[in-house]
Amino acid sequence: MNTRHIAPTFITEERVRDVLRMDHLIPAIEQILIDFSAGIVIQPVRTVLHLAPQEGWFGLMPAVCGDIMGAKLVTVYPANAQLGLPTHLATIQLFNASTGAALTVMDGRLITEMRTAAVSAIATSLLASDRVRVLAILGSGVQAKAHLDALSMVRQFEEIRVWSRTQEHAARFAAENNVVAMQTAEAAVRDADVVVTVTGAAEPVLFGKWLKPGAYVNAVGAVGPNRRELDNEAMQATVVVESREASMRESGDILMSGSSIYAEIGELLAGSVRKMEGQRIVFKSLGIGCEDIAAAWLVCRALGLDKGGQTLQISKACSRP
């Protein structure tokens, strides 16, 4: 019996940054979302261990995507911001789904950052009007910057506004990115065509009375059944999600407002559910494991570390280097 075992390569965040490109990531994530809603991906809702003393949580996000199996281990420690550390940290491990052999291990922080924004860009491209003018971003952290970059790839905005619960953070973000800092969330949102909520809030920061008719919202920041960024009026909209099952367990925005889910984004992308027109749409993003696996496999392919060679594929989109 051949017992030879090759230890998996570890890929640092720096190497991920060198090779992971948003223009490759967006089509890969789009395809994996279609595959997920079609039932091709095997994936449970993430398991979360809450850590009360640290006010943080530790999550396990496994998925099997074609020939690739993997899991992301993710931690969220809000207090890290005061320590100069990222609040979200992650590690991703990939396996050959046929043999169970480990392929690689990589830092998942940047992947989490980029794939979250990529999903919002996909949803914005599909669901927002083609005639948008104003983008409002509530939040000024890592995801605010990632969303600014990703959404600017799919829509051209004439005006971009930012608001943060800490005004100096909004001012710094505005100066670094040539956008306008607003004193209040309401001022940022009024007349905006596209709104992004990427805060650490547990209570609503976006109120429906501020939103113009037909506004499109990417609701990203609140994860957990008791956390929300949008009030009930804002959630009176056509609600689109990544995963129905995950949303009915993890989205306080949906659960606490009693909103119904119209469709998964993968269903709309595939055309199996008709896209709604001319009304407010809220895309509630929680993040699902297959997105991380697709992004990690792109990194492996780009670095030539796909040990299974051309025979291992998640999908046609994800097989591109």
C-alpha positions in Angstrom: 0.0 0.0 0.0 1.3 3.5 -0.9 1.3 5.5 2.3 3.1 8.5 1.0 1.5 11.7 2.0 2.4 15.2 0.8 1.8 18.0 3.3 -0.5 20.7 1.9 1.0 24.0 1.0 0.1 27.0 3.1 -0.8 30.2 1.2 -0.3 33.5 3.0 -2.6 36.5 2.6 0.2 38.2 0.6 0.2 35.5 -2.0 -3.6 35.5 -2.1 -3.5 39.3 -2.7 -0.9 38.8 -5.5 -3.2 36.6 -7.6 -6.8 37.0 -6.7 -8.4 39.3 -9.1 -12.0 40.7 -8.8 -12.6 40.4 -12.6 -12.0 36.6 -12.3 -13.7 36.3 -8.9 -17.0 37.8 -9.9 -17.8 35.2 -12.6 -16.6 32.3 -10.4 -18.8 33.4 -7.6 -21.7 33.9 -10.0 -21.4 30.3 -11.2 -21.1 28.9 -7.7 -24.3 30.7 -6.6 -26.1 29.2 -9.6 -24.8 25.8 -8.7 -25.8 26.2 -5.0 -29.4 27.1 -5.9 -29.5 24.3 -8.4 -28.6 21.8 -5.6 -25.3 20.9 -7.1 -23.3 22.1 -4.1 -23.5 20.1 -0.8 -23.4 22.6 2.0 -25.0 22.8 5.5 -25.7 26.1 7.2 -22.5 27.2 9.1 -22.0 26.1 12.7 -21.3 29.0 15.0 -19.8 28.9 18.5 -20.5 32.1 20.4 -17.7 33.3 22.8 -19.4 35.5 25.4 -16.3 36.8 27.2 -14.9 38.1 24.0 -18.2 39.0 22.5 -17.1 37.1 19.4 -17.9 34.0 17.5 -16.1 31.1 15.8 -17.7 29.6 12.7 -17.3 26.5 10.6 -18.3 26.7 6.9 -17.9 23.4 5.0 -19.0 22.8 1.4 -18.5 20.2 -1.4 -18.3 21.8 -4.8 -17.8 19.3 -7.5 -14.4 17.8 -7.2 -13.4 20.2 -4.5 -14.3 19.9 -0.8 -13.3 22.5 1.8 -14.1 24.4 4.9 -13.5 27.9 6.2 -12.8 28.5 9.8 -13.7 32.0 10.6 -13.6 34.2 13.7 -15.3 37.5 14.4 -13.9 39.5 17.3 -15.2 43.1 17.2 -12.9 44.2 20.0 -9.9 43.5 17.8 -10.4 46.9 16.2 -9.1 48.5 19.5 -6.1 46.2 19.3 -5.1 47.1 15.8 -6.1 43.7 14.5 -8.7 42.6 11.9 -12.1 41.9 13.4 -12.6 39.1 10.9 -10.0 36.4 10.5 -10.2 33.1 8.6 -8.4 30.0 7.4 -9.5 27.9 4.4 -8.5 24.3 3.7 -9.3 22.5 0.5 -9.5 18.7 -0.2 -9.9 16.4 -3.1 -13.6 15.4 -2.8 -12.9 11.9 -4.3 -10.1 10.9 -2.0 -10.3 13.2 1.0 -6.6 14.2 0.4 -5.7 17.7 1.6 -4.8 20.0 -1.3 -3.9 23.3 0.4 -4.4 25.6 3.4 -4.6 29.3 3.0 -5.3 32.5 4.9 -8.9 33.4 4.4 -9.2 37.0 5.6 -8.7 38.7 2.2 -10.8 36.0 0.5 -13.7 36.8 2.9 -13.3 40.5 2.2 -13.3 40.1 -1.6 -15.9 37.4 -2.1 -18.4 39.3 0.1 -18.0 42.4 -2.1 -18.1 40.2 -5.2 -21.4 38.8 -4.2 -22.8 42.3 -3.7 -21.5 43.4 -7.1 -23.2 40.4 -8.8 -26.5 41.2 -7.1 -26.2 44.9 -7.9 -25.4 44.2 -11.5 -28.5 41.9 -11.8 -31.0 43.8 -9.5 -30.2 47.5 -9.5 -31.4 49.8 -12.2 -29.1 50.6 -15.1 -29.7 54.3 -14.5 -28.2 54.7 -11.1 -26.5 57.9 -10.1 -25.9 58.0 -6.3 -24.3 55.3 -4.1 -24.6 55.5 -0.3 -22.3 53.4 1.9 -23.2 53.1 5.6 -19.9 51.9 7.3 -16.3 52.9 6.7 -14.3 49.8 7.4 -12.7 47.0 5.2 -16.0 46.0 3.6 -16.9 49.6 2.8 -13.7 49.9 0.7 -14.2 46.5 -0.9 -17.7 47.3 -1.9 -16.8 50.7 -3.3 -14.2 49.0 -5.5 -16.5 46.1 -6.5 -19.6 48.0 -7.2 -17.7 50.6 -9.2 -16.9 47.7 -11.6 -20.6 47.0 -12.4 -22.1 50.5 -12.2 -20.9 54.1 -12.9 -21.9 56.4 -10.0 -21.8 60.2 -10.3 -21.9 60.7 -6.5 -20.7 58.4 -3.7 -21.5 59.2 -0.1 -20.2 57.5 3.1 -21.5 57.6 6.7 -20.0 56.0 9.8 -21.1 55.8 13.4 -17.6 57.3 14.1 -17.5 60.5 12.1 -13.7 60.7 11.9 -13.7 57.3 10.3 -16.1 58.5 7.6 -14.0 61.6 7.0 -10.8 59.5 6.6 -12.5 57.1 4.3 -13.9 60.0 2.2 -10.5 61.6 1.9 -8.7 58.4 1.0 -11.3 57.4 -1.7 -12.4 60.8 -3.1 -16.0 60.4 -1.9 -18.3 62.6 0.3 -18.6 62.1 4.0 -22.1 62.8 5.4 -22.9 63.8 8.9 -25.9 61.5 9.3 -27.0 58.2 7.8 -30.2 59.9 6.6 -28.3 62.5 4.6 -26.3 59.7 3.0 -29.3 57.7 2.0 -31.8 60.4 0.9 -32.2 60.1 -2.9 -29.6 57.4 -3.2 -30.2 54.8 -5.9 -28.0 52.1 -4.3 -27.4 51.7 -0.6 -24.8 49.4 1.0 -25.0 48.7 4.8 -21.6 47.3 6.0 -21.7 48.3 9.7 -21.1 46.4 12.9 -24.5 47.5 14.2 -26.9 45.2 16.0 -29.8 47.7 15.8 -31.2 49.4 12.6 -29.1 52.1 11.0 -31.1 52.2 7.8 -34.8 53.3 7.9 -37.3 52.7 5.2 -38.7 56.3 5.4 -35.3 57.5 4.0 -35.3 55.3 0.9 -36.5 56.6 -2.4 -39.0 54.5 -4.4 -37.2 51.7 -6.3 -34.0 52.0 -4.3 -31.8 49.0 -4.2 -30.1 47.9 -1.0 -27.2 45.5 -0.3 -27.7 44.6 3.4 -24.4 43.0 4.4 -23.3 43.8 7.9 -25.7 42.1 10.4 -25.2 38.3 10.8 -27.2 36.5 13.4 -30.8 36.1 14.3 -30.8 38.9 16.8 -28.8 41.5 14.8 -30.1 43.8 12.1 -29.2 46.9 10.2 -32.6 47.6 8.5 -35.9 48.6 10.2 -39.2 47.0 9.3 -40.1 49.6 6.8 -36.8 49.2 4.9 -37.5 45.4 4.8 -40.9 46.0 3.1 -39.3 45.1 -0.2 -38.6 42.2 -2.5 -36.0 40.3 -0.5 -33.3 38.2 -2.2 -30.8 36.0 -0.4 -28.0 33.6 -1.1 -29.5 30.7 0.8 -33.1 30.5 2.1 -32.1 28.0 4.8 -29.2 30.1 6.1 -31.3 33.3 6.0 -34.1 31.7 8.1 -31.5 30.9 10.8 -29.0 33.7 10.6 -30.7 36.9 9.4 -32.1 39.1 12.0 -33.1 41.6 9.3 -35.5 39.0 7.9 -36.5 37.2 11.1 -37.2 40.3 13.2 -39.1 42.0 10.4 -41.2 39.0 9.4 -40.2 39.5 5.8 -40.7 36.8 3.2 -38.0 35.7 0.8 -38.7 36.1 -2.9 -35.8 34.2 -4.3 -32.2 33.1 -4.0 -29.8 35.1 -6.1 -28.7 31.9 -7.8 -32.3 31.3 -9.0 -32.4 34.7 -10.5 -29.0 34.4 -12.1 -30.1 31.1 -13.7 -33.4 32.5 -14.8 -35.5 29.9 -13.0 -37.2 32.7 -11.1 -38.4 35.9 -12.7 -36.5 39.1 -11.8 -38.8 41.7 -10.2 -38.8 45.2 -11.7 -39.6 48.7 -10.6 -39.8 48.2 -6.8 -37.5 48.3 -3.8 -35.2 45.3 -3.6 -33.1 44.3 -0.6 -30.4 41.7 -1.1 -29.6 40.3 2.3 -26.1 38.8 2.1 -24.8 36.5 4.9 -21.9 34.7 3.1 -22.0 31.0 2.4 -19.1 28.5 2.4 -19.2 27.6 -1.3 -18.2 31.2 -2.1 -15.0 30.8 -0.1 -14.2 27.4 -1.7 -14.7 28.9 -5.2 -12.4 31.8 -4.4 -9.8 29.6 -2.7 -9.7 27.3 -5.8 -9.1 30.3 -8.0 -6.1 31.1 -5.9 -4.8 27.6 -6.2 -5.2 27.6 -9.9 -3.4 30.9 -10.3 -0.5 29.7 -8.2 -0.3 26.4 -10.0 -1.0 24.5 -6.7 -4.1 22.6 -7.9 -2.5 19.2 -7.3 -5.3 17.4 -9.0 -4.5 19.1 -12.2 -7.1 19.9 -14.9 -9.3 17.0 -13.8 -10.4 18.8 -10.6 -13.0 21.4 -11.2 -15.7 23.2 -9.2 -17.3 24.7 -12.4 -16.3 26.1 -15.7 -16.0 29.6 -14.3 -14.0 28.4 -11.3 -11.6 26.4 -13.4 -10.1 29.5 -15.1 -6.6 30.5 -13.8 
